[in-house]
């Protein structure tokens, strides 16, 4: 047998924590950080933050950065910025974090300033990111020079970015040369084909990371349009439409392409109208696209879907049947025109392989709607419509809203939209936004203005919806701000989202638990379970019990196990055993539902 010395013996965790706490309480600056790290490692961030703050106050830049990161993860952006700024002038890591925070908030100039300052302090990450920002606005030579320096200092990200920019500039030169040859020959079709590779979906990330390339692509397509290519006008417009302030300009270009005889332009105008919440205009343009040149498969498909949304089911079946009969060649994409995808009508280079499947799914949806009376226009509202219309003709905003609401319930979306807009109240605009975004085919942050007046009046649901729109658009920062507003107004799902992101993304179980508790107060079962489980894990079994009972009453499958653990912690073994038996009986089904990959995370009650 090998004997172990006292130095090899395991340290008593409680004794070690007491030692660290005593040293920190005695005012030892080095102990501040050690105790803060200990508490953070245990997930007790609430207790750790004051000690991180004491360490930061002594000049510990790492502590400032840790505080900034914690507050950013909690969505407390002003506090995060404050802590970054306490050390950004002397620490490259804090300068880097501050620059990223500012860039995410839309302050590119501030981000560039702090990346430059951080690079001067020796941060290679600041040098790389600052160079990428310069490239994003077209300062290619300066950016490449700085990326070369960062690459020489061992930054793999810089090396990769430099190669990507060089390849991108080579491609740009190639497109310019090919376009120049087509211009010299005066060949519109060749001018358009010269730019075909610009529409490759694999290049989407390039345009997102380097916005200057959007302007370059726009200029190239403007050149092709000047040679006489109507198709090029549409693709030029797709690049312009990335800037919301130029939306009218983009639409005008596509209308010009339509006037010049390009059939695919009508389809694009239909998609844009639908995405902008203009169902009547969308239908008109889809019909125009279909009437041109013997029919347009995806105009027919979208008309079918549009009719389904408006419960014009027989008409929907006719359109979908016509689309199905034409095969699946056509525009790349069905439901919308994606940023830089081509819109070359029946000549599209990438047939949509899932076309048949989507058409069949839409036909199955029609059958499901017919089989469910709850999804069909309610007869009682049809009976009320004539009286509501009479009152609307004589009344004001309230009567207009009532008539719009009835039309909405009857799925007469274009008419409902007109009356909601006429009413114009925050309530009416909110109903219009929800009708268009949730059931009318509208997309993106252009719908947010419909929700904002109600949110400004304190409507928690409207604030939550704005957060959801931004979240679906990929803007997590703005989403977090709006979810916080909604949660503060009492919205349970917003609080649940904040808790989940805090726990999963930020590793902050205490902050998450508080949001779960607030979400559970609104009657939601999953956050009640999550809050209770968190409490059991930290030993607060008495607090956990009522929440876990709510989760069990709501038939949450994992809740019985954790309720049993809470009861064991309270010394109520007999009750705990009963709940463990319930959990053990449910465990095989739970494992089957979650899959074998979830086995390590699930506690086996058996």
C-alpha atoms as one frame of an Amber mdcrd trajectory, in Angstrom:
protein
   0.000   0.000   0.000   1.303   3.474  -0.878   1.110   6.017   1.922   0.087
   9.602   1.086   1.565  12.616   2.798  -0.594  15.335   4.282   0.223  17.547
   1.253  -1.450  14.982  -1.041  -4.664  14.883   0.977  -7.712  16.454  -0.611
  -8.353  20.006   0.535 -11.608  20.468   2.412 -13.687  22.710   0.074 -15.433
  24.482   2.941 -12.147  25.153   4.724 -10.546  26.415   1.510 -13.444  28.769
   0.847 -13.278  30.065   4.415  -9.555  30.714   4.027 -10.038  32.620   0.756
 -12.908  34.636   2.205 -10.917  35.571   5.283  -7.935  36.706   3.195 -10.178
  38.808   0.961 -12.035  40.306   3.929  -8.681  41.264   5.421  -8.093  43.575
   2.465  -5.452  41.585   0.588  -5.678  42.791  -3.064  -4.425  39.476  -4.459
  -7.015  37.662  -2.365  -9.836  39.663  -3.935  -9.190  38.035  -7.276  -8.575
  34.545  -5.837 -11.833  34.580  -3.906 -13.736  35.998  -6.904 -12.362  33.240
  -9.138 -13.342  30.618  -6.573 -16.944  31.872  -6.376 -17.201  32.218 -10.151
 -16.040  28.653 -10.614 -18.864  27.522  -8.329 -21.429  29.451 -10.391 -22.017
  31.938  -7.563 -21.560  34.995  -9.707 -23.740  37.272  -7.566 -21.308  36.818
  -4.694 -18.273  37.004  -6.971 -19.065  40.325  -8.670 -18.344  42.577  -5.636
 -14.964  40.901  -5.191 -14.173  41.250  -8.883 -15.049  44.937  -8.477 -12.651
  45.303  -5.545  -9.917  43.669  -7.606 -10.661  45.994 -10.537 -10.509  49.014
  -8.233  -6.934  48.050  -7.371  -6.009  48.261 -11.064  -6.490  44.605 -12.037
  -7.347  44.867 -15.745  -8.319  41.195 -15.987 -10.883  41.810 -13.258 -12.280
  44.787 -15.197 -12.588  42.630 -18.289 -14.270  39.814 -16.347 -16.807  42.257
 -14.903 -17.501  43.686 -18.343 -18.066  40.230 -19.823 -20.394  39.214 -16.987
 -22.522  42.335 -17.336 -22.619  41.983 -21.114 -23.848  38.403 -20.805 -26.562
  39.690 -18.461 -27.629  42.241 -21.050 -26.412  45.145 -18.911 -24.587  46.850
 -21.747 -24.031  50.263 -20.144 -22.439  48.621 -17.099 -20.344  46.403 -19.355
 -19.057  49.438 -21.243 -18.248  51.217 -17.962 -16.046  48.370 -16.768 -14.277
  47.982 -20.091 -13.487  51.705 -20.068 -11.886  51.517 -16.612  -8.910  49.688
 -18.136  -9.197  49.999 -21.923  -6.657  52.832 -22.079  -3.946  50.553 -20.623
  -5.035  46.987 -21.404  -5.350  45.517 -24.876  -7.904  42.924 -23.793 -10.250
  45.569 -22.418  -9.719  47.720 -25.506 -10.656  44.705 -27.631 -13.787  43.993
 -25.605 -14.850  47.633 -25.682 -14.342  47.840 -29.436 -16.474  44.731 -29.993
 -19.180  46.067 -27.705 -19.289  49.357 -29.601 -19.283  47.629 -32.976 -22.206
  45.423 -31.962 -24.057  48.578 -30.914 -23.507  50.094 -34.366 -20.696  52.476
 -33.417 -18.133  51.512 -36.056 -16.095  54.688 -35.572 -15.748  54.060 -31.851
 -14.837  50.441 -32.499 -12.098  51.440 -34.948 -10.666  53.897 -32.425 -10.393
  51.304 -29.690  -9.092  48.573 -31.964  -6.353  50.970 -33.015  -5.600  51.860
 -29.399  -5.537  48.191 -28.399  -3.201  47.375 -31.282  -0.831  50.102 -30.048
  -0.892  48.375 -26.648   0.218  45.147 -28.310  -3.078  43.319 -28.805  -2.802
  41.301 -32.014  -6.549  40.580 -31.825  -7.198  44.330 -31.927  -4.896  44.686
 -34.913  -6.717  41.913 -36.774 -10.244  43.086 -36.025  -9.340  46.705 -36.723
  -7.943  45.675 -40.097 -11.108  43.753 -40.931 -13.165  46.872 -40.147 -10.961
  48.883 -42.512 -11.490  46.262 -45.190 -15.227  46.357 -44.534 -15.287  49.942
 -45.806 -12.857  49.368 -48.641  -9.453  50.431 -47.287  -7.965  47.307 -48.790
  -4.245  48.169 -48.883  -4.086  49.405 -45.298  -6.107  46.434 -44.107  -3.896
  43.914 -45.917  -0.765  45.509 -44.492  -2.034  45.291 -40.939  -3.264  41.739
 -41.419   0.190  40.796 -42.691   1.689  42.212 -39.486  -0.812  40.343 -37.311
  -0.218  37.154 -39.258   3.524  37.502 -38.731   2.793  37.769 -35.010   1.122
  34.362 -35.144  -2.563  35.244 -35.495  -4.189  32.526 -37.626  -7.377  34.578
 -37.954  -5.386  37.390 -39.538  -3.722  35.000 -41.978  -7.065  33.535 -43.011
  -8.689  36.972 -43.374  -5.783  38.234 -45.466  -6.033  35.297 -47.882  -9.805
  35.726 -48.125  -9.514  39.438 -48.937  -6.801  38.838 -51.522  -8.931  36.179
 -53.249 -11.937  38.482 -53.088 -10.020  41.335 -54.723  -8.738  39.001 -57.434
 -12.314  37.939 -58.142 -13.369  41.586 -58.231 -10.704  42.350 -60.822 -11.920
  39.373 -62.855 -15.541  40.550 -62.784 -14.489  44.051 -63.808 -12.433  42.734
 -66.714 -15.207  40.425 -67.926 -17.723  43.259 -67.731 -15.370  45.573 -69.641
 -15.169  43.030 -72.488 -18.953  42.792 -72.630 -19.259  46.588 -72.590 -16.802
  46.844 -75.459 -18.916  44.415 -77.485 -22.196  46.014 -76.407 -23.631  42.609
 -75.483 -26.238  42.837 -72.641 -26.497  39.080 -72.152 -22.726  38.661 -71.925
 -22.582  41.594 -69.487 -25.041  39.823 -67.198 -23.309  36.444 -67.508 -19.965
  38.066 -66.664 -21.293  38.666 -63.141 -22.990  35.315 -62.596 -20.532  34.209
 -59.884 -21.478  37.203 -57.751 -24.747  35.419 -57.010 -23.133  32.254 -55.664
 -24.760  31.570 -52.248 -21.311  30.769 -50.865 -20.449  34.455 -51.247 -23.186
  35.607 -48.888 -20.813  35.703 -45.910 -18.397  37.852 -47.930 -21.022  40.539
 -48.437 -22.042  40.429 -44.780 -18.484  40.785 -43.501 -17.267  43.301 -46.078
 -20.104  45.743 -46.843 -17.874  47.577 -49.313 -18.306  44.559 -51.593 -22.041
  45.276 -51.665 -21.277  48.679 -53.191 -18.836  47.057 -55.627 -21.458  44.522
 -56.715 -24.050  47.262 -57.098 -21.663  49.228 -59.340 -20.926  46.155 -61.468
 -24.599  45.439 -62.026 -25.222  49.104 -62.776 -22.581  48.745 -65.491 -24.265
  45.651 -66.900 -27.621  47.455 -66.826 -26.097  50.358 -68.724 -25.132  47.929
 -71.497 -28.824  47.044 -71.720 -29.381  44.089 -69.376 -32.768  44.340 -67.675
 -31.875  41.335 -65.513 -28.920  43.267 -64.140 -31.284  45.977 -62.913 -32.975
  43.429 -60.661 -29.733  42.133 -59.182 -28.504  45.703 -58.704 -31.727  46.346
 -56.798 -31.161  43.291 -54.589 -27.884  44.771 -53.409 -29.401  48.228 -52.920
 -32.277  46.735 -50.889 -29.808  45.695 -48.184 -29.962  49.340 -47.088 -33.468
  50.048 -45.777 -33.051  53.764 -46.456 -32.797  52.960 -50.201 -35.816  50.688
 -50.392 -37.813  52.920 -52.748 -34.802  53.183 -55.063 -34.483  49.394 -55.184
 -38.147  48.871 -55.967 -38.024  51.493 -58.728 -35.153  49.633 -60.423 -37.095
  46.369 -60.442 -40.162  48.133 -61.832 -37.943  49.548 -64.586 -36.709  46.022
 -65.369 -40.324  44.899 -65.650 -41.120  47.785 -68.001 -38.139  46.757 -70.121
 -39.614  43.285 -70.567 -37.886  41.140 -67.950 -40.570  38.718 -66.742 -38.715
  37.711 -63.567 -38.982  41.266 -62.232 -42.707  40.856 -61.535 -41.992  37.825
 -59.354 -39.426  39.761 -57.320 -41.876  42.625 -56.854 -44.437  40.103 -55.634
 -42.037  38.623 -53.098 -41.017  42.047 -51.836 -44.622  43.188 -51.518 -45.502
  40.044 -49.555 -42.505  40.415 -47.249 -43.421  44.069 -46.654 -46.971  43.243
 -45.647 -48.737  44.235 -48.870 -50.776  41.109 -49.737 -52.959  42.727 -52.390
 -49.952  44.143 -54.241 -48.116  40.830 -53.913 -50.984  38.947 -55.519 -51.132
  41.409 -58.408 -47.420  41.022 -59.158 -47.500  37.219 -58.839 -50.358  37.082
 -61.335 -48.411  39.362 -63.651 -45.368  37.086 -63.408 -47.471  34.013 -64.130
 -49.145  35.573 -67.160 -45.801  36.387 -68.744 -44.047  33.888 -70.982 -46.284
  30.898 -70.357 -46.274  30.836 -66.580 -43.908  31.098 -63.639 -43.772  28.097
 -61.300 -42.817  29.944 -58.146 -45.285  32.750 -58.745 -47.917  30.010 -58.921
 -46.603  28.344 -55.780 -46.575  31.629 -53.850 -50.064  32.440 -55.105 -51.166
  29.063 -53.774 -49.639  29.770 -50.363 -51.113  33.276 -50.354 -54.559  31.819
 -51.047 -54.114  29.275 -48.244 -53.371  32.112 -45.813 -56.605  33.779 -46.925
 -58.557  30.473 -46.816 -59.293  30.617 -50.528 -58.648  26.901 -50.522 -60.086
  25.806 -53.870 -58.158  28.572 -55.594 -55.040  27.567 -53.668 -55.359  23.992
 -54.917 -55.615  25.204 -58.500 -52.462  27.305 -58.203 -50.512  24.557 -56.468
 -51.679  22.026 -59.018 -50.537  24.313 -61.830 -47.152  24.742 -60.149 -46.799
  21.011 -59.670 -47.650  20.330 -63.292 -44.861  22.638 -64.477 -42.096  20.697
 -62.719 -39.581  22.146 -60.317 -37.226  24.222 -62.450 -37.149  27.904 -61.724
 -36.058  30.558 -59.339 -33.642  29.612 -56.592 -35.881  29.775 -53.548 -39.605
  29.678 -52.984 -40.759  31.943 -50.232 -38.541  34.936 -50.899 -35.678  36.523
 -52.734 -32.627  36.108 -50.579 -30.285  39.098 -50.577 -27.992  38.206 -53.457
 -29.669  35.101 -54.944 -30.347  35.194 -58.661 -33.858  35.822 -59.921 -33.431
  34.568 -63.433 -36.936  33.113 -63.873 -37.157  29.805 -65.678 -33.495  30.132
 -66.636 -32.314  29.909 -63.018 -29.074  27.954 -62.679 -30.045  26.123 -59.493
 -33.328  24.141 -59.800 -35.088  23.932 -56.473 -34.883  20.253 -55.670 -37.459
  20.392 -52.878 -40.139  21.987 -55.046 -42.306  18.889 -55.352 -42.034  18.216
 -51.632 -43.088  21.759 -50.765 -46.054  21.657 -53.095 -47.220  18.354 -51.598
 -46.792  19.775 -48.083 -48.904  22.801 -48.995 -51.643  20.507 -50.353 -51.514
  18.478 -47.140 -51.858  21.705 -45.148 -55.038  22.502 -47.080 -56.482  19.094
 -46.168 -55.563  19.631 -42.500 -57.220  23.067 -42.486 -60.418  21.669 -43.957
 -60.457  18.945 -41.297 -60.125  21.414 -38.402 -63.079  23.775 -37.865 -60.896
  25.953 -35.624 -58.728  26.810 -38.623 -61.602  27.776 -40.899 -63.340  31.191
 -41.002 -65.892  31.225 -38.144 -69.474  31.513 -39.381 -70.547  33.691 -36.449
 -68.110  36.395 -37.505 -69.341  36.245 -41.089 -72.856  36.859 -39.744 -71.669
  39.951 -37.822 -69.743  41.453 -40.699 -72.538  43.474 -42.307 -73.407  45.245
 -39.048 -69.762  45.922 -38.248 -69.259  47.406 -41.712 -72.232  49.725 -41.242
 -70.842  50.969 -37.929 -67.396  51.374 -39.510 -68.819  53.542 -42.284 -70.353
  55.852 -39.694 -67.815  55.585 -36.863 -64.223  56.289 -35.971 -61.066  54.370
 -34.978 -62.796  51.971 -32.577 -65.392  50.967 -35.169 -62.721  50.679 -37.853
 -60.690  48.436 -35.570 -63.708  46.229 -34.839 -64.400  45.780 -38.544 -60.716
  45.069 -39.273 -60.653  42.513 -36.468 -63.645  40.704 -37.955 -62.049  40.662
 -41.400 -58.847  39.348 -39.821 -60.752  36.486 -38.137 -62.306  35.666 -41.490
 -58.839  35.588 -43.134 -59.692  38.450 -45.454 -56.202  39.833 -44.916 -55.931
  42.549 -47.606 -59.186  44.208 -46.479 -58.291  43.806 -42.819 -54.926  45.471
 -43.446 -56.623  48.484 -45.023 -58.991  48.991 -42.081 -56.297  48.426 -39.445
 -54.214  51.094 -41.170 -57.211  53.407 -41.317 -57.768  52.998 -37.567 -54.101
  53.764 -36.965 -54.210  53.370 -33.179 -51.424  51.517 -31.342 -53.816  48.605
 -30.815 -54.745  48.523 -34.506 -51.166  48.746 -35.713 -50.148  45.964 -33.335
 -52.944  43.738 -34.633 -51.894  44.574 -38.194 -48.262  43.717 -37.486 -49.189
  40.396 -35.922 -51.557  39.524 -38.756 -48.918  40.246 -41.384 -45.873  38.819
 -39.592 -47.396  35.734 -37.998 -49.821  34.704 -40.705 -49.454  36.931 -43.727
 -45.999  36.170 -45.085 -44.322  39.402 -43.984 -40.717  39.161 -42.827 -37.948
  41.056 -41.123 -37.446  44.153 -39.040 -39.544  46.295 -41.387 -42.498  45.016
 -39.377 -41.171  46.483 -36.115 -42.795  49.952 -36.558 -46.228  48.310 -36.326
 -45.375  47.048 -32.834 -43.539  50.074 -31.458 -46.517  52.349 -30.579 -48.098
  49.649 -28.404 -44.730  48.815 -26.819 -44.243  52.508 -26.018 -47.548  52.412
 -24.143 -46.304  49.513 -22.000 -47.689  46.529 -23.893 -45.482  43.642 -22.765
 -46.572  41.406 -25.628 -45.642  44.023 -28.212 -42.189  44.448 -26.640 -41.733
  40.672 -26.651 -42.731  40.468 -30.307 -40.159  43.119 -31.221 -37.517  41.093
 -29.409 -38.594  37.966 -31.257 -38.401  39.701 -34.640 -34.855  40.890 -33.918
 -33.877  37.470 -32.567 -35.130  35.775 -35.733 -33.214  38.365 -37.767 -29.997
  37.376 -35.950 -29.610  40.558 -33.870 -29.224  39.051 -30.405 -28.197  42.297
 -28.730 -31.293  44.224 -29.781 -33.424  41.167 -29.046 -32.015  41.017 -25.525
 -32.819  44.677 -24.918 -36.430  44.199 -25.995 -36.881  40.930 -24.119 -35.642
  42.706 -20.996 -38.249  45.450 -21.491 -40.950  42.860 -22.010 -39.890  40.864
 -18.938 -39.857  44.001 -16.803 -43.453  44.534 -17.964 -44.328  41.023 -16.782
 -43.997  38.921 -19.926 -43.216  35.344 -18.898 -41.739  34.067 -22.143 -39.408
  37.046 -22.331 -38.154  36.256 -18.822 -37.740  32.604 -19.807 -35.660  33.616
 -22.860 -33.447  35.833 -20.693 -32.915  33.044 -18.203 -32.080  30.493 -20.856
 -29.582  32.736 -22.639 -27.977  33.708 -19.335 -27.500  30.085 -18.341 -26.630
  28.553 -21.713 -24.605  31.382 -23.225 -23.276  33.180 -20.171 -22.830  30.328
 -17.707 -24.618  32.415 -15.066 -27.056  30.118 -13.212 -27.925  32.612 -10.480
 -29.001  35.313 -12.910 -30.848  32.683 -14.959 -32.663  31.394 -11.900 -34.079
  34.831 -11.102 -35.502  35.114 -14.619 -36.894  31.587 -14.468 -38.717  32.459
 -11.242 -40.218  35.543 -12.844 -41.253  33.489 -15.865 -42.822  30.835 -13.628
 -44.991  33.489 -11.963 -46.756  33.929 -15.299 -47.849  30.277 -15.189 -45.260
  28.769 -17.546 -44.299  25.201 -16.617 -40.805  24.782 -18.169 -39.225  27.770
 -16.368 -40.845  26.624 -13.111 -38.956  23.353 -13.552 -35.717  25.126 -14.488
 -35.934  27.425 -11.476 -36.681  24.538  -9.133 -33.859  22.417 -10.490 -31.441
  25.326 -10.061 -32.518  25.750  -6.452 -32.066  22.058  -5.666 -28.570  22.174
  -7.147 -27.610  24.979  -4.775 -29.317  23.376  -1.781 -32.351  25.685  -1.536
 -34.763  22.752  -1.350 -37.564  24.555   0.489 -37.657  27.264  -2.209 -37.551
  24.641  -4.931 -40.434  22.469  -3.696 -43.412  24.689  -4.713 -41.926  25.411
  -8.135 -41.257  21.747  -8.825 -44.768  20.843  -7.706 -46.090  23.326 -10.255
 -43.900  21.645 -12.881 -45.161  18.193 -11.865 -48.780  19.374 -12.047 -47.945
  20.667 -15.507 -46.701  17.154 -16.410 -43.084  18.157 -16.937 -41.394  14.781
 -17.316 -38.140  15.620 -15.537 -39.765  17.393 -12.603 -40.604  14.314 -10.448
 -36.948  13.353 -10.092 -35.942  16.837  -8.959 -38.920  17.161  -6.630 -37.788
  13.918  -5.029 -34.324  15.385  -4.559 -35.808  18.496  -2.958 -37.860  16.364
  -0.571 -34.801  14.277   0.327 -32.959  17.492   1.078 -35.794  18.442   3.433
 -35.594  15.053   5.165 -38.953  13.826   3.841 -37.746  10.442   2.628 -41.117
   8.729   2.301 -42.500  11.434   0.008 -39.251  11.475  -1.939 -39.495   7.748
  -2.596 -42.990   8.104  -4.053 -41.786  10.753  -6.516 -38.685   8.747  -7.370
 -40.897   5.799  -8.303 -42.931   8.072 -10.582 -39.703   9.358 -12.121 -38.319
   5.829 -12.559 -41.476   4.706 -14.360 -41.248   7.656 -16.760 -37.499   7.428
 -17.349 -37.486   4.962 -20.310 -40.000   7.081 -22.227 -38.068  10.225 -21.375
 -34.826   8.699 -22.606 -36.534   7.535 -25.804 -37.946  11.027 -26.338 -34.620
  12.815 -25.789 -32.438  10.179 -27.470 -29.333   8.343 -26.356 -27.204  11.461
 -26.741 -29.080  12.956 -23.781 -28.345  10.013 -21.454 -25.340  11.654 -19.710
 -27.402  14.770 -18.896 -30.439  12.880 -17.596 -30.411  11.553 -14.042 -31.523
   7.930 -13.919 -34.023   7.699 -11.021 -33.643   3.926 -10.852
